[in-house]
Amino acid sequence: MGIQDDYAIRLDVFEGPLDLLLYLIKKDEVDIYDIPIISITEQYNSYLEMMKILDLNIAGEFIVMSATLMMIKSRMMLPVEERPELEEEDDDPRIDLVRQLVEYKKFKDASLHLEYLEVAQQNIFSREGEHVELGEEPERKLVDVSIFDLLTTFSEILHRVQKEELQEIFVEKYTVAEKIDFLLVSVKGGNKLSVKNMFLDMHSRQEIVCTFLAILELIRLRHIRVVQKKGYFNDILIIQSGVEEDIIETI
């Protein structure tokens, strides 16, 4: 029986294996054309382990990518003279992966740009006559974080709570349903909830996992947004979906 068996969650993976690799490359600020394959493989597999802890439905593509990374890693560690014969221009075992990532990033960036244009167009009301010039788009204070940002936070919190206290055997069980109710009440009316502060007083692995599952379920249902100021080291905030930034409490 899993921790969340009291609340049947069937999450689709929000993003794919190439998204995770691009996230790791960006987070570590490495060159996409010179991927440190040993480090990236270890990090990639650690994220898969976190997904398993949360019992997320991991698509087969994630497992295939893990095997691919392990194969590339093993070939990179072989002396050059012992590597399988390859075409001269493809003598780097990473080359096919790099090509996939570069092409995927092009399509992803184009998709995000088109999405931005669609949203911008919705705020334009045309009328006959004079040409209307719009001012510069105001810089957004908050940006949405990805599931991988949440998994990074999840990992940091679990490292803080390495072992559950023995007394937890005798206390009431935490449930995902209760954590969903707690989150909805906490962000009601434009309030914000700091992820870091929320977990400070949690010393139970079970409570942490249930809370993260509740966050993911509410994101999937689009009841909440998870945002932060630009930059990896800023606190992650949970806010109610549809709430404008200017009515959220001062950050």
N, C-alpha and C positions, 0 to 999 in steps of 0.2 A: 504493500500500500504506500503510495507516494504522499508527500506532505500535503499536496493540493487535491487529494482524492475527494475531499468534501465539496469541492467546487470544480466541476468539469470544464477545464479550459482547453480549447483546441486552437492554439495559436499557429497561424501561418508564419513562416520566417519572413520578416519584413523586408530583408535585403539578402542578396546572394553572396556566394563566396568571393566573387570579384570585388564586391563592395567592401567586404571585410579586408581584403588585401590592400585596396586603395586607402582604406581608413588607417591601416597599420603603417603604410608608406608615408601618409601625410602626418600621422601622429609622431613618427620617429624622424620626420624631415629627411628622408633618404631619397636618393636619385632613383626614379622609376626605371631608368636604363641600367642601373647597377645595384640591384636588389641584394641586400645581405641575407642570402637565402637561409642560412642556419638560424639567425635570430628571428626572421619573419616566420619560419616554419614553427619554431618553438612557441612564439606568440599566438600564431593561428590556432595551433592545437590546444593551447590553454583556453582560448575563447570557446572552442568546441566543448571542452570539459565543463565550462561554466554553463553552456546551453544545456548540457546533459543534467547538471545539477538542478536546473530549473525545469527539467523535463519538457523543454521546447521541442516542437516537431522539427527536427533537423532534416532538411531536404537531402536527398542522395548526392546532390551536386557538391555539398560541403564535404562529404566523405571522400568523394572522387578527388576534389582539390587537395585534401589532406594527403592522399596517397601520391598525387602528382608532386607535391612539395617535398615529400619524403624521398621520392625517386630522384628529383633534381638535386636535393641535398646530398644524397649518397654519391651521385655522379660528380658533384662539385668537389667532394672530398677525395676522389680518386686521383692519383697522379695522372698527368696529361697522357703519358704513354700507355696507360692502362684503360683509358676511356674507349668506348666503342667508336668505331670509325664513323665520322660525320662529315657532312659537306664542309668545305673550308669556311664558307660564310656563316655556317651554323655551328661553329665549334664551341659556343657557349650554351650549356644545357638550359639556361634561363631564357633563351631567345624567344621560344614559342610563347612562354608565359608573358613576357614583356609585350609582345605583339598583341596578345589578347587584352592585356590591361590598358594599353594605349588606345586601342580601338574602342574598348568599352567606355573608357573615360571620355572619348570624343562624343559618343552617343549620349552618355549620361549628362555631360555639360550642355549639349544641344537641347536635350529634353528639359533640363532645369531652366534654360534660357527661354524656351517656348512657353513653359509654365508661367514664368515671370511676366512675359509679354501678355499672356492671356489674362492674368490677374490685373495687370496695369490697364488693359483695354476695357475691363469691366468698370473701371472708375472714370472713363472718358465718355462724356455725353456730347455728341456732335450737334451742331445746329447750323442752319444755312446762314451765310453771310461772312462776317469777319473770321479770320483765322485765329484760333485760340492757342496761345503758347502756354504750356505747362511749366511750372518751376521744376527744379531738380527734385528727384525722389528723396524724401527725408531718410536719413540713415536709421535703420531699425536698431533699437536698443537691445533686442533679444533675438536670438536665432534658435531654431529648433535643433535639438540634438538627436543623434541617431541611436538605434538600439545598441550599437557597439560602444557608444559613450556610456550608456547605462550599464552595460556589462563590465566596463572598466571600473566604474564606481562599485558595482556589485563585488568584483574581485577584491578591491581595496578594503571593503567592509568585512568580507569573509576572512581576510588575513588578520584583521583586528580581533575577530571572534573565532579563534582557532578551534576551541573545544567548547561544547555545551556544558553548562554546569549540571552536576548530577541532580540537583534539586528539580530540574525541569521535568524529570520523569513524573513528578507528583503534582505539577501545576496544570492548569487548564490549557488545552490545546488551542493554538492560534489557527485561525481559518482565513482563507483568501477572501471569502464573502465579507467577513468583519472588516478586513483591511480595505476593501473596496468602499464600504460605507464610511469608514474613517477618512479616506482620501477625498471622497465627494463632499463631505461636510467641511473638511479643512480648507478646500479651495473655493467654497461657495461664496458668491458675492464679490468676486475679483480678488480674493485673498491669494497669496502665494505661499508655497510650502517648500522650504529648503530641504533638499534630499540629504545633505550632509548633517544638518541639525536633527532631522527626523530620526536618523539611525544612531545618533550619539548614545542614547539610553537603551539601545537594543543589545542585549547580551545573549540572545538566543538565535542560533542558526535557523531554527524553524520559523521564527518570527520574521527574520530578514528575508528568507526565501518567499514566504507568503506575501510579504509586502511588495517585493519585486514583481511577483506574478500578478498582483492586483494592479500595479502600475502598468504593466504590459497589456493587461486585459482592457483597462480603461483607455489606453492609447489606441488599441485596436478598435474599440467602440467609438472613438473620437469624442469621449467625454472630457478628456484632459489633454493638455500639451505639456511637453517637457522641454524647457528652454534654458539658455544661459547667455550671458554676455559673451561677445566674441572672445575666444581664447580658451585653450584646454584647461587652464587652471582656475577658471571662475566656477563659482558654485552653480550646481544644476538646480533649477526651480521647477516645481509643478504648478501649473495654473489651469483654470477652467477653460475649456475650448470656447471660442467665440468672444472672449473678453479682450477688449482693446488694451493695448499697452499703456495708454495714458490714464487708465482708471485702475491699473494694478498698483498696489501700495508701493511706495518709494523703495527702490532696491538699495 
